[in-house]
Amino acid sequence: MMPIRDVVVFPFFMTPFVVGRESSIRALEEALAGDKKIFL
């Protein structure tokens, strides 16, 4: 799970977001190594 602030994400919509916390970076790296799915 990745917490985000001040961003609205719609289905099938691509948008950049900043990942800064160490735990969020690890979660993103694990998702990219696996099925590439994350919860926002």
MARTIGU-419773 format. One line per 8 residues: number of its first residue (from 1); their letters; for each residue x, y negated, z of N, C-alpha, C. Coordinates in Angstrom, 3 decimals, padded with zeros to 6 digits, always signed. Last residue first. Layout:
<atoms>
NUM> a> X Y Z X Y Z X Y Z; ...
</atoms>
This chain:
<atoms>
40> lfikkdga> -002.988 -002.572 -003.987 -002.702 -003.967 -003.661 -003.753 -004.471 -002.704; -001.425 +000.501 -004.410 -002.617 -000.184 -003.911 -002.213 -001.590 -003.548; +000.086 +001.890 -007.364 +000.172 +001.245 -006.061 -001.195 +000.671 -005.693; +001.657 +004.315 -009.416 +000.413 +003.705 -008.949 +000.625 +003.103 -007.567; +003.694 +005.916 -010.445 +003.638 +004.495 -010.830 +002.311 +003.842 -010.468; +004.227 +008.463 -009.541 +003.152 +008.309 -010.538 +002.903 +006.858 -010.973; +007.530 +007.928 -008.732 +006.476 +008.936 -008.813 +005.490 +008.648 -009.937; +009.175 +005.788 -008.821 +009.809 +007.095 -008.969 +008.769 +008.199 -009.160
32> laeelari> +007.379 +003.754 -008.303 +008.010 +003.802 -009.624 +008.686 +005.139 -009.878; +006.789 +004.330 -005.629 +005.735 +004.421 -006.639 +006.335 +004.531 -008.037; +009.278 +003.806 -004.452 +008.723 +005.167 -004.393 +007.631 +005.352 -005.436; +009.463 +001.045 -004.951 +010.459 +001.964 -005.518 +009.954 +003.398 -005.510; +007.293 +000.123 -003.405 +007.292 -000.062 -004.849 +008.287 +000.878 -005.523; +008.174 +000.797 -000.833 +006.913 +001.359 -001.345 +006.863 +001.256 -002.864; +010.503 -000.772 -000.653 +010.599 +000.696 -000.605 +009.346 +001.345 -001.176; +009.303 -003.314 -000.743 +010.261 -002.920 -001.776 +010.399 -001.407 -001.823
24> ssergvvf> +007.841 -003.260 +001.620 +007.139 -003.369 +000.339 +008.050 -002.953 -000.814; +009.881 -003.172 +003.511 +008.939 -002.051 +003.443 +008.157 -002.073 +002.128; +011.147 -005.657 +003.047 +011.878 -004.402 +002.814 +010.921 -003.211 +002.684; +009.355 -008.198 +001.303 +009.582 -007.417 +002.523 +010.232 -006.083 +002.181; +008.969 -009.150 -001.325 +010.085 -009.619 -000.519 +010.385 -008.783 +000.706; +007.776 -009.538 -004.451 +007.934 -008.496 -003.437 +009.166 -008.868 -002.624; +005.468 -011.466 -006.204 +006.756 -011.434 -005.527 +006.745 -010.355 -004.448; +003.959 -010.545 -009.316 +003.853 -010.930 -007.914 +005.189 -010.693 -007.244
16> ptmffpfv> +002.424 -010.968 -012.556 +003.607 -010.794 -011.704 +003.294 -011.176 -010.258; -000.277 -009.069 -013.871 +000.210 -010.337 -013.329 +001.447 -010.084 -012.484; -002.702 -007.658 -015.925 -001.301 -007.625 -015.516 -000.889 -009.010 -015.041; -005.672 -005.946 -015.478 -005.075 -007.270 -015.622 -003.651 -007.206 -015.111; -007.290 -003.785 -014.903 -006.595 -003.814 -016.196 -005.973 -005.174 -016.499; -009.239 -005.601 -012.555 -008.903 -004.323 -013.203 -008.306 -004.547 -014.596; -007.551 -008.474 -011.124 -008.714 -007.854 -011.741 -008.300 -006.535 -012.387; -006.403 -010.071 -008.315 -006.048 -009.095 -009.338 -007.320 -008.421 -009.830
8> vvdripmm> -005.414 -013.079 -007.048 -006.599 -012.282 -007.358 -006.225 -011.369 -008.510; -003.334 -014.201 -004.477 -003.403 -013.655 -005.830 -004.692 -012.861 -005.958; -002.698 -014.878 -001.833 -002.974 -015.939 -002.808 -002.967 -015.461 -004.248; -000.733 -011.986 -001.157 -001.408 -013.197 -000.694 -001.590 -014.160 -001.860; -000.700 -008.430 -000.614 -000.418 -009.608 -001.441 -001.229 -010.782 -000.914; +000.673 -005.342 +000.499 -000.115 -006.538 +000.791 +000.283 -007.688 -000.132; +000.506 -002.217 -000.805 +001.297 -003.438 -000.921 +000.413 -004.647 -000.618; +000.837 +001.167 +000.000 +000.000 +000.000 +000.000 +000.887 -001.237 +000.000
</atoms>
